[in-house]
Amino acid sequence: MKHFFLILRTTTVFVCIVLISFFLLFSFHPRSEVQVEVADFLHSGQGQLPFGTYENEHMYDVFIILSVLRILGAIALLYTLHIIPSLTRSELFFIGWMCVVIPGILTILPWDNVFTGMHLLLFPQGNWQFPATSFLIQTYPERFFMLFAAIWASVIILVGAGIVYGARKKHSTRKNTYVL
């Protein structure tokens, strides 16, 4: 049971880092006027999208997914804030390495496989493929996602490196206690 809580604690903190960095980058990523309209819709679920019906259905699915991720992120953040004081040096070290290794592995995999795999996982109904002439694809070309993913992975890796460095410097005298 002790290992279960260790995995739960470290994975939750990792997920919190991933989601917070995603939403921070998503909020501050430079955008065109159309992308600002889309971002407003993705935050509220309200408003008119400038795309066709099929593209708008996809964007509504994106809104649902982001809404669920916001809720999961809030739960992970609250739990993380609760357990931070009790994290041991080894747990911090493990969390830091998760932040370095997992995005690192994803960055060396072929982009097409990662992009397609993510879309197949999140949109199993298949409404994520559009012709190159689609206004949605022109508004969010593949390079947009590649740049966003590269920055996102870099931020997570840097946070992880900082955690590893901090864990190495941490001189903890408290016992390994687990708070759930």
Beta strands, then each sheet from edge to edge (+ up, - down):
end
